[in-house]
Amino acid sequence: MSVDTLKKIKQMKMKKHVLFFLAMFSVVGSINAQVEKQKQLPSVGLGVGITTFSGDIGTGADISSFSRIRGGYNLTVEQRIGKYIGVSINGLYGKLADSERSKTRNLNFQSQIIQADLNLVIHFDNDLIFSRGSIFAPYIQGGFGFLMFDSYGDLKDKNGIAYNYWSDGTIRDSVEMPFGGGNIIQRDYKYETKLKDSTTNYPRQTFAIPVGGGLKLKVTDNIAVSIGGTYYITLTDWIDNVKIGSNDKYFYGNVSLHYQFGKPYDDSDPVYKKVDFAALEKMDTDGDGVKDDNDRCPGTPKGVKVDGKGCPEDADQDGVPDYRDKEPLTKKGALVDENGITLTDAMLGERQAKWDSLATERSQLFNENPSLAFLKDIESKTLESRKNSGNASSSVPSKYRSADKNNDGYISADEITQAIDSFFEGDSDFTAERLNELIDYFFEQ
């Protein structure tokens, strides 16, 4: 068969392919679009906020609550899993501080902190409380984190003179004396002295338990603004350099801008609600234990043992599955018939004489007028003849097996046209010569 003949077949098939793929693209495109919509991609959020410390200092009546407020920046990466929950990694960079002024103690501290934590997030825009498409998306979260701190105190003024707190409320450059003295100085609020305990060399890192929540406002399909707060219960009492009561704690409130990667979730089309995508991913049409996505031999008869790729077991590797093999221990490389029985030279000669004249005639007719209808007609006659003779199955030679897509031991008309399509699309292991041989073999089956 010439390449021109193959091209005619290709052109004939193209018309059918166009109509077929136009129909299929509308269905597959719809399903694929929903898979993309359902596929959750991470979101990233950047924010700014304030911290408020709660520890063992800061109880003086004359100290403003603003003395314990500092700024911070946060980074959040969240992977949402389904409708209800998500997992987030949060980072916080900021400061903690507090001051105390009283007749008995005059303390202050400020610490640079780096906080990282892993959280489980529960979302309320889950189609149960709020619609998934709602612009309001409340959430709560909790998890476990790690905190690094390094506390310093403002103990000296800009000239390096230590602060002396007098009972009259002044700060002077000398200790308090009964009859006055010394010069009044002012705090410069520069935390220059690293704080240490005289007896305990405590670590400057600890674990923390974050608990919080917030509200996201969806500005666009991919952008949201959130207002949130997290209360951190640390596992140390040394952040303010004073250990008296319970462990130190702090609160971080923030406003963040979030970007959701990928296509937005869209449940507005009722068609999508009727599709069980989880079930599709688990589908095993032929019931052989291998999901359709991974099954290279779909349509395996029920009860037949298969390998990890879903293909029937073939212990002697003669191309005939064990469940149809009447000679299960064929020698390697032997040529077998449709029942897996080794073919002798005499058997081959008899078969060749029987089919040569008919195969040659059919091949010539096909070359003169190549068409899918002609192949279908030959296929129908061949299958009927095989059925009447009791040979309903056969074995395809190893060099043609890649064309036997359904692994049924017979090269069909559709499989011939698929092989031709693959050849012209450059996605085939067949050469033009082998393709001609395959077509000749089709007529000889």
Secondary structure, DSSP 8 states (H G I E B T S, - for coil): --HHHHHHHHHHHHHHHHHHHHHHHHHHHHHHHHHHHHS---EEEEEEEEEEEESS----TTS-GGGGEEEEEEEEEEEEETTTEEEEEEEEEEEEEEEEE-SS-EEEEEEEEEEEEEEEEEES-SSSSS-TT-SEEEEEEEEEEEEEEEEEE--B-TTS-B-EE-TTS-EESS---TT--S-B--------EE---SS----SEEEEEEEEEEEEEE-SSSEEEEEEEEEEEES-S-TTS--SSS--EEEEEEEEEEEE-SS------HHHHT--HHHHHT--TT-SSS-GGG-SSTT--TT--B-TTS-B--TT-SSS-GGG-SSTT--TT--B-TTS-B--HHHHHHHHHHHHHHHHHHHHHHHHS--HHHHHHHHHHHHHHHHHHT-------GGGGGG-TT-SS---HHHHHHHHHHHHTT--S--HHHHHHHHHHHHH-
